[in-house]
Amino acid sequence: MNVNLDAFARQLADLTGRFADLGAKLAEAARELQDGGAPPSDALVEALATGSREFIELRAEIVLAAETLGLVVPDGIESARSLEPVLVAMTDALQAEQRRAAFDESRERVVAVLDRIAGVRHRDDESFEPLVVAQDKAAELKQAALALTETTAEQIEALEAAAQPFVDLLTILEATEGLDDARFSALEESISEAFGRQTAVAAARKHLVLGEQSARAPALAEPEPVRLAETVRAPEPVRLPEPVRVQEPEPVVAPPPRQTTPKKVDRMPPQRVREPEPVAAAPAAAPSAAGRGDGSGSDESAQWWLSASARWSGWKNTLGFPEATREEITKYPYLLSAPIQQSLEFEEGLLAYGYSLILDHVEKQSPGCIANALTNLKSDPSKPIGTQLYEYLVAQGRLSETYPKFIENVLRAAVPEPGPWVQARMIHSKDDTRVFRRPTPRLGETEQTAQRFLADNQRFKEHKFDGPLPPLTTRFFSIQADLKDAHGIEVKLSVDGAPSDAGFLMTVPAAGKAGKLDVRRLSAEGTGVPGVGRDYGAIWLAIFNADPMRQTSFELGLTLRKDTRGMKK
């Protein structure tokens, strides 16, 4: 939901002023009542009732907005003055979120530049020492950037300033035409100061080239160019180069070690800009588009694979699956709700990088299969390359059988933090139950519409959620319990109208309770969870479609129970 702090502040100030005026009138009425027995006027009584009603409504709106920002609002807010600290905390939370977004965006741009530096090569000397030193500096800066946790403006400026010589090096390697003498001299001087005169001279004389610009040996019989369907736009002060056009999908040069970056949960992070990963010449040429009879459309269909395999090659030797999962879900929480082959349609194509996770899962089922994927392509003019790669992934990973285990592993890694994007969530407390839904079916929707239920017959009933499930996708839901009593919840799932067990339920221990995160498969007959609130502070649900070819539709029913006697787990 949109949080308009200015509107809340104006409403609260107006209400506070009216209460002060009503207080004076009420004091006068009290004296008249005491002295002469005259009751308060009907107008005063009505004004008091109206003010009280407006205060209750404003308090509910502010508390709801605060909770969407992740704040815990204390009980006992009974006056307009006591709402002021809540607004201050909301302001701080919004500002912190904006700082974090700016910091993450800046770091993404810097890391993208440093990743490309790893792909720079010397035309004649593979061990050109000045370049090796510069690449070592890039690796160190990347590691330092990923380790940063503060979000101050000073850190952003320092990070971008440290990356500027690398940006200058990329600029001079790519764009000698169109650079005037003054600009070229400034770039050359910057490179010389940062990496030495030898590096600057080698770059100016075109002895240094990017990985995708490297001269290829004729014996490799490289395939026709494949256009990488990404447009990278970088704002100042870090000026990134234009999009890169590379050859047929090739093995990826693994970037230096990276670390995960902490982030939050349910709300979508802002879109970030990511540079294409550097690529190097393939050890064996993949069949060309012409050899397969494919046109440009087939080449475009394989871009999701190129992106995912590039990311996977970058972290497979430095991160475990849990760390990589937290990193990818932090960037794009709705990743697993988007179909694999359509992942390029989201975030300007950047979402496809996140499916490095499923490549890692498939590689564990069939070691070596990812590296051999391109050599296993068949000459089939009727089937796009992307479709062949998808079917290969499904077969090698036995995904119709193992996709549920993949989702279970993601749950264990990503919950409670950073947490995947949820289609809907519930907050259940002693006094009310609130249900938050997405107002549109758009994946990654950040807005929420809220319903608040106060009466027991509205709260302790079945709340239904439904939607489509494309092949190999998952929808997530969460229930947060804010009470000390032990309530219960019953979960029923149907897929295409029939009872189904295609889902997982995870319980998160309540604050102060010892215990592990427990994941269990849903039962087609229904799954009960007693102890919600007292024992479990949160419940997460993952509803999946393990069919790699067919879309399904699901309906999820969540029934809250006040009396848990007789409930079966």
C-alpha positions in Angstrom: 0.0 0.0 0.0 1.1 3.6 -0.5 2.2 5.3 2.7 1.4 9.0 2.6 3.1 10.3 5.7 2.3 13.9 4.9 -1.4 13.1 4.8 -1.2 11.2 8.1 0.6 14.1 9.7 -2.0 16.6 8.5 -4.8 14.5 9.7 -3.2 14.0 13.1 -2.4 17.7 13.5 -6.0 18.6 12.7 -7.4 16.0 15.1 -5.0 17.1 17.8 -6.2 20.7 17.4 -9.8 19.8 17.5 -9.3 17.7 20.6 -7.7 20.7 22.3 -10.7 22.8 21.4 -13.1 20.1 22.5 -11.2 19.7 25.8 -11.8 23.4 26.6 -15.5 23.1 25.8 -15.8 19.9 27.8 -14.1 21.5 30.8 -16.6 24.4 30.6 -19.5 21.9 30.3 -18.2 20.0 33.3 -18.2 23.2 35.4 -21.8 24.0 34.3 -22.8 20.4 35.1 -21.2 20.7 38.5 -22.5 24.1 39.3 -25.9 24.2 37.9 -26.7 20.6 36.8 -26.8 21.5 33.1 -25.9 18.5 30.9 -23.5 19.0 28.0 -25.2 20.1 24.8 -26.1 17.6 22.1 -23.7 19.3 19.7 -20.8 18.8 22.1 -21.7 15.2 22.7 -21.9 14.6 18.9 -18.6 16.4 18.3 -16.9 14.2 20.9 -18.4 11.0 19.3 -17.2 12.2 15.9 -13.7 12.9 17.2 -13.5 9.6 18.9 -14.6 7.8 15.7 -12.1 9.6 13.5 -9.3 8.9 16.0 -10.0 5.2 15.9 -10.1 5.2 12.1 -6.9 7.2 11.8 -5.1 5.0 14.4 -6.1 1.9 12.5 -4.8 3.4 9.2 -1.5 4.4 10.7 -0.9 1.1 12.5 -1.7 -0.8 9.3 0.7 1.4 7.2 3.4 1.0 9.9 3.1 -2.8 9.8 3.5 -2.8 6.0 6.8 -1.1 6.6 7.8 -3.9 8.9 7.4 -1.9 12.2 5.9 -3.4 15.3 3.4 -0.9 16.8 3.1 -1.2 20.6 -0.3 -1.8 22.2 -1.9 1.0 24.3 -2.1 3.8 21.8 -5.1 5.6 23.2 -4.3 9.3 22.4 -3.4 11.4 19.4 -0.1 12.3 21.0 0.9 8.7 21.3 0.6 8.4 17.5 3.3 10.9 16.9 6.3 8.6 17.7 4.8 6.0 15.3 4.9 8.6 12.5 8.5 9.4 13.4 9.4 5.8 13.2 7.6 5.4 9.9 9.6 8.4 8.5 12.8 6.8 9.6 11.9 3.4 8.1 11.0 5.0 4.7 14.2 7.0 4.7 16.3 3.9 5.6 14.5 2.0 2.8 15.4 4.7 0.3 19.0 4.8 1.4 19.2 1.1 1.1 17.7 1.1 -2.4 20.2 3.8 -3.6 23.1 2.0 -2.0 22.1 -1.4 -3.5 21.6 0.2 -7.0 25.0 1.9 -6.8 26.7 -1.3 -5.7 25.0 -3.3 -8.5 26.4 -0.9 -11.0 29.9 -1.0 -9.5 29.9 -4.8 -9.3 28.8 -5.0 -13.0 31.7 -2.9 -14.0 34.2 -5.0 -12.0 32.8 -8.2 -13.4 33.5 -6.9 -16.9 37.1 -6.0 -16.0 37.6 -9.7 -15.3 36.9 -10.3 -19.0 39.6 -8.0 -20.3 42.4 -9.7 -22.2 45.7 -8.7 -23.8 45.8 -9.6 -27.5 49.4 -10.9 -27.5 50.3 -11.6 -23.8 47.9 -13.6 -21.7 50.0 -12.9 -18.6 50.4 -9.2 -19.1 51.4 -8.3 -15.6 49.9 -4.7 -15.4 46.5 -6.1 -16.4 46.7 -8.9 -13.9 47.4 -6.3 -11.2 44.4 -4.2 -12.3 42.1 -7.3 -12.3 43.3 -8.2 -8.8 42.4 -4.7 -7.7 39.0 -5.1 -9.3 38.5 -8.4 -7.5 39.5 -6.8 -4.1 37.2 -3.8 -4.7 34.3 -6.1 -5.6 34.8 -8.2 -2.4 34.9 -5.0 -0.4 31.8 -3.7 -2.1 29.8 -6.8 -1.4 30.9 -6.8 2.2 29.6 -3.3 2.9 26.5 -3.1 5.1 26.2 0.6 5.7 24.1 2.8 3.4 25.5 6.2 4.0 25.9 8.7 1.1 29.6 8.9 2.0 30.0 5.2 1.3 28.1 5.4 -2.0 30.4 8.3 -3.1 33.5 6.5 -2.0 32.5 3.3 -3.7 31.7 5.0 -7.0 34.9 7.0 -6.8 37.0 3.8 -6.3 35.3 2.2 -9.4 35.7 5.3 -11.7 39.2 4.2 -13.1 37.7 0.9 -14.0 34.8 2.7 -15.8 37.3 4.8 -17.6 39.2 1.7 -18.7 36.1 0.2 -20.2 35.2 3.4 -21.9 38.5 3.8 -23.6 38.4 0.1 -24.7 35.0 0.5 -26.3 34.5 4.0 -27.5 37.6 5.6 -29.1 35.4 7.0 -31.9 33.4 10.0 -30.8 35.9 10.9 -28.0 37.5 14.3 -28.4 41.2 14.8 -27.6 40.5 16.3 -24.2 38.2 13.5 -23.1 40.6 10.8 -24.4 43.5 12.4 -22.6 41.5 12.6 -19.4 40.6 8.9 -19.6 44.2 7.9 -20.4 45.5 9.9 -17.4 43.0 8.4 -15.1 44.0 4.8 -16.2 47.7 5.7 -15.9 47.3 7.0 -12.3 45.3 4.0 -11.2 47.0 1.1 -13.0 50.2 2.4 -14.4 51.5 3.8 -17.7 51.8 0.4 -19.3 48.1 -0.3 -18.9 47.1 3.1 -20.3 49.3 2.7 -23.4 48.1 -0.9 -24.0 44.5 0.3 -23.7 45.1 3.3 -26.0 46.8 1.1 -28.7 44.1 -1.5 -28.5 46.3 -4.2 -27.2 43.7 -4.7 -24.4 40.3 -5.9 -25.5 37.1 -7.0 -23.7 36.4 -10.7 -23.6 33.7 -10.5 -26.2 36.0 -8.5 -28.5 38.9 -11.0 -28.3 40.2 -12.3 -31.6 39.0 -15.9 -32.1 41.2 -18.6 -33.6 39.9 -19.7 -37.1 40.2 -23.4 -36.0 37.4 -22.9 -33.5 34.8 -22.2 -36.3 32.8 -19.9 -34.0 29.0 -19.7 -34.6 27.1 -16.8 -35.9 26.6 -13.9 -33.4 23.8 -14.2 -30.9 22.5 -10.8 -29.7 22.3 -10.7 -25.9 18.9 -9.3 -25.3 19.8 -6.8 -22.6 19.9 -3.1 -22.6 22.0 -1.7 -19.7 21.4 1.9 -18.7 23.6 3.4 -16.0 23.0 6.8 -14.4 25.8 9.1 -13.2 28.2 9.3 -11.5 29.3 5.8 -12.7 29.1 5.9 -16.5 28.7 2.4 -17.9 29.3 1.5 -21.5 26.7 0.6 -24.1 25.2 -2.9 -24.4 27.5 -5.7 -25.5 26.9 -8.0 -28.4 28.4 -11.4 -27.9 28.8 -14.6 -29.9 26.8 -17.9 -29.5 26.4 -18.9 -25.8 29.8 -19.6 -24.4 31.3 -20.7 -21.0 31.6 -17.9 -18.5 34.7 -16.6 -16.8 34.0 -17.1 -13.1 34.1 -13.7 -11.3 36.0 -13.4 -8.0 34.3 -14.5 -4.7 31.2 -12.7 -3.8 29.3 -12.4 -0.6 25.6 -12.4 0.0 23.9 -9.1 0.9 21.2 -8.9 3.6 17.8 -7.6 2.7 14.2 -7.9 3.7 11.2 -10.0 2.8 7.8 -9.3 1.5 8.1 -5.9 -0.3 9.6 -5.8 -3.7 13.0 -4.2 -3.9 13.4 -1.5 -6.6 14.6 -2.6 -10.0 18.3 -2.6 -10.3 20.6 -2.2 -13.2 22.9 -5.2 -13.9 25.7 -5.5 -16.5 25.9 -8.6 -18.7 28.4 -11.2 -17.4 31.8 -11.4 -19.1 32.1 -14.4 -21.4 35.1 -16.1 -23.0 35.7 -18.3 -26.0 34.0 -21.7 -25.9 36.2 -24.8 -25.7 34.1 -26.3 -28.4 31.9 -24.5 -30.9 28.1 -25.0 -30.4 26.1 -25.7 -33.5 25.3 -22.5 -35.4 21.9 -21.1 -35.9 22.3 -21.8 -39.6 23.4 -25.4 -39.0 20.2 -26.0 -37.0 18.0 -24.1 -39.5 17.0 -21.7 -36.8 16.4 -18.0 -37.3 16.9 -15.1 -35.0 13.9 -16.0 -33.1 15.5 -19.2 -32.0 18.6 -17.3 -30.9 16.5 -15.0 -28.8 14.8 -17.9 -27.2 18.1 -19.1 -25.7 18.9 -15.8 -23.8 17.4 -17.1 -20.6 19.9 -20.0 -20.6 22.8 -17.7 -21.4 21.9 -15.4 -18.5 21.3 -18.2 -16.0 24.4 -20.1 -16.9 26.5 -16.9 -16.8 25.3 -16.2 -13.2 25.8 -19.9 -12.1 29.3 -20.0 -13.5 30.0 -16.8 -11.4 29.1 -18.2 -8.0 29.2 -22.1 -8.2 32.8 -22.3 -6.9 32.4 -19.6 -4.2 28.9 -19.9 -2.8 26.7 -22.7 -1.5 23.1 -23.1 -2.6 21.7 -21.4 0.6 23.9 -18.3 0.2 23.2 -18.0 -3.5 19.5 -18.5 -2.8 19.4 -15.6 -0.3 21.3 -13.4 -2.7 19.0 -14.0 -5.7 15.8 -13.8 -3.6 17.0 -10.6 -2.1 17.4 -9.1 -5.6 14.1 -10.4 -7.1 11.8 -12.0 -4.4 9.2 -13.0 -7.1 11.8 -15.0 -9.1 10.2 -18.5 -8.6 6.8 -17.2 -9.5 7.9 -16.4 -13.1 8.1 -19.1 -15.7 11.7 -20.0 -16.6 11.5 -19.5 -20.4 9.6 -16.2 -19.9 12.0 -14.9 -17.3 13.6 -12.5 -19.8 10.3 -10.6 -19.9 10.8 -9.3 -16.4 13.2 -6.7 -15.0 14.5 -5.9 -18.5 15.8 -9.5 -18.8 17.7 -9.4 -15.5 15.4 -11.9 -13.7 16.7 -14.7 -15.9 20.1 -14.5 -14.0 18.3 -15.7 -10.9 17.4 -19.1 -12.4 21.1 -20.0 -11.9 19.5 -21.6 -8.8 17.7 -24.2 -10.8 20.8 -24.8 -12.9 22.7 -25.6 -9.7 19.9 -28.0 -8.7 19.9 -29.8 -12.1 23.8 -30.0 -12.0 23.5 -31.9 -8.7 21.1 -34.4 -10.3 23.4 -34.9 -13.4 26.9 -33.7 -12.8 28.5 -32.1 -15.9 25.2 -31.7 -17.7 25.3 -27.8 -17.7 28.7 -27.6 -19.4 27.6 -30.2 -22.0 24.2 -28.6 -22.7 25.2 -26.6 -25.9 27.0 -29.6 -27.4 23.9 -31.7 -27.0 21.7 -29.5 -29.1 20.1 -31.3 -32.0 19.7 -30.1 -35.6 15.9 -29.5 -35.5 14.7 -26.5 -37.5 11.2 -26.8 -36.0 12.3 -26.3 -32.4 13.9 -23.1 -31.0 17.1 -23.4 -29.2 15.5 -22.1 -26.0 12.9 -24.9 -26.1 15.6 -27.5 -26.6 17.6 -26.2 -23.7 14.5 -26.1 -21.5 13.6 -29.7 -22.3 17.2 -30.7 -21.7 17.1 -29.0 -18.3 13.8 -30.8 -17.4 15.2 -34.2 -18.5 18.6 -33.9 -16.9 17.2 -32.6 -13.6 14.2 -35.0 -13.6 12.3 -31.8 -12.6 8.9 -33.3 -12.7 10.1 -35.5 -9.7 12.8 -33.2 -8.1 11.2 -29.7 -8.4 9.4 -30.1 -5.1 12.7 -30.8 -3.4 14.2 -27.8 -5.1 11.4 -25.6 -3.6 11.8 -27.2 -0.2 15.5 -26.3 -0.3 14.7 -22.7 -1.3 12.2 -22.4 1.6 14.8 -23.6 4.1 17.4 -21.1 2.7 15.2 -18.0 2.2 12.8 -18.0 5.1 12.4 -16.1 7.3 15.0 -13.7 5.7 15.0 -12.4 3.0 11.7 -14.2 2.3 10.2 -14.7 -1.2 7.4 -12.5 -2.6 4.0 -13.5 -1.4 0.8 -13.5 -3.3 -1.1 -12.8 -0.1 -0.5 -12.7 3.7 -2.4 -12.6 6.9 -1.7 -11.0 10.3 -3.6 -12.7 13.1 -3.8 -11.1 16.5 -5.9 -11.3 19.6 -8.2 -8.5 18.5 -8.4 -8.7 14.7 -7.3 -10.5 11.6 -6.0 -8.7 8.6 -5.7 -10.1 5.1 -3.4 -8.5 2.5 -3.9 -9.3 -1.2 -2.2 -8.0 -4.3 -4.6 -5.7 -6.2 -3.4 -6.9 -9.7 -2.2 -10.3 -11.0 1.2 -8.7 -12.0 4.1 -10.8 -10.7 6.1 -8.7 -8.3 3.3 -6.3 -7.6 4.3 -4.2 -4.6 0.9 -2.7 -3.7 -1.4 -4.5 -1.2 -5.0 -4.1 -0.4 -6.0 -4.8 3.2 -9.1 -6.2 4.8 -9.6 -6.1 8.6 -11.9 -8.5 10.3 -13.0 -7.9 13.9 -16.0 -10.3 14.5 -15.2 -13.9 15.2 -17.5 -15.1 12.5 -15.5 -13.1 10.0 -12.1 -14.1 11.4 -12.5 -17.8 12.2 -13.7 -18.9 8.8 -12.1 -20.1 5.5 -10.2 -17.4 3.7 -9.6 -18.4 0.0 -6.9 -17.5 -2.4 -6.5 -18.7 -6.0 -4.7 -18.2 -9.2 -2.8 -19.8 -12.2 0.4 -21.8 -11.8 2.5 -21.9 -15.0 4.9 -24.8 -15.4 7.6 -25.1 -12.8 6.5 -22.0 -10.8 5.6 -21.5 -7.2 3.3 -19.1 -5.3 4.1 -18.2 -1.7 1.8 -17.2 1.2 2.5 -16.2 4.9 0.5 -16.0 8.1 2.0 -13.9 11.0 0.7 -14.6 14.4 0.7 -11.8 17.0 -0.8 -13.4 20.0 0.1 -15.4 23.1 -2.9 -17.8 22.9 -2.7 -21.1 20.9 -4.9 -20.8 17.9 -4.9 -23.1 14.9 -5.0 -23.1 11.2 -6.3 -25.7 8.7 -4.9 -25.7 5.2 -6.7 -27.2 2.2 -5.3 -27.1 -1.4 -7.0 -28.0 -4.6 -5.4 -28.0 -8.1 -7.6 -28.0 -11.1 -10.6 -28.7 -8.8 -9.1 -31.8 -7.1 -7.6 -32.1 -3.6 -3.8 -31.8 -3.9 -0.6 -32.1 -1.9 1.4 -29.9 -4.2 2.7 -27.6 -1.5 4.9 -27.2 1.5 4.1 -25.7 4.9 6.9 -24.2 7.0 6.5 -23.2 10.7 8.7 -20.5 12.3 9.0 -20.7 16.1 7.5 -17.8 18.0 9.8 -15.2 19.6 11.6 -16.7 22.6 10.7 -20.3 21.6 13.4 -22.8 21.0 13.0 -24.9 17.9 14.0 -25.3 14.3 12.2 -24.3 11.1 10.0 -27.2 10.2 9.0 -28.0 6.6 6.3 -30.5 5.8 4.5 -31.5 2.6 0.8 -30.6 2.5 -1.7 -33.4 2.8 -4.4 -33.7 0.1 -6.9 -34.4 2.9 -6.0 -31.2 4.6 -3.2 -30.1 7.0 -3.7 -28.7 10.5 -1.3 -26.6 12.6 -2.3 -26.1 16.3 -0.3 -23.8 18.4 -0.3 -20.8 16.1 0.8 -17.8 18.2 1.9 -19.6 21.3 4.3 -22.0 19.6 4.7 -20.6 16.0 5.1 -16.9 15.2 4.7 -17.4 11.4 3.5 -19.9 8.9 4.8 -20.0 5.3 3.2 -21.8 2.4 4.7 -22.7 -1.0 2.2 -23.9 -3.7 4.0 -25.3 -6.7 3.4 -26.8 -10.1 6.0 -29.5 -10.8 4.6 -30.2 -14.3 7.2 -28.8 -16.8 4.7 -28.5 -19.7 1.2 -27.8 -18.4 -0.3 -24.8 -16.5 -2.6 -25.5 -13.6 -4.9 -23.5 -11.4 -5.0 -23.7 -7.6 -7.3 -22.7 -4.8 -5.9 -22.4 -1.3 -8.2 -22.4 1.7 -6.9 -21.2 5.1 -9.2 -21.6 8.1 -8.3 -20.1 11.4 -9.4 -22.0 14.5 -9.9 -20.5 17.9 -10.5 -23.8 19.5 -7.8 -26.3 18.6 -9.1 -29.3 20.4 -9.3 -32.3 18.1 -7.1 -30.7 15.5 -4.8 -33.2 13.6 -1.4 -32.1 12.5 
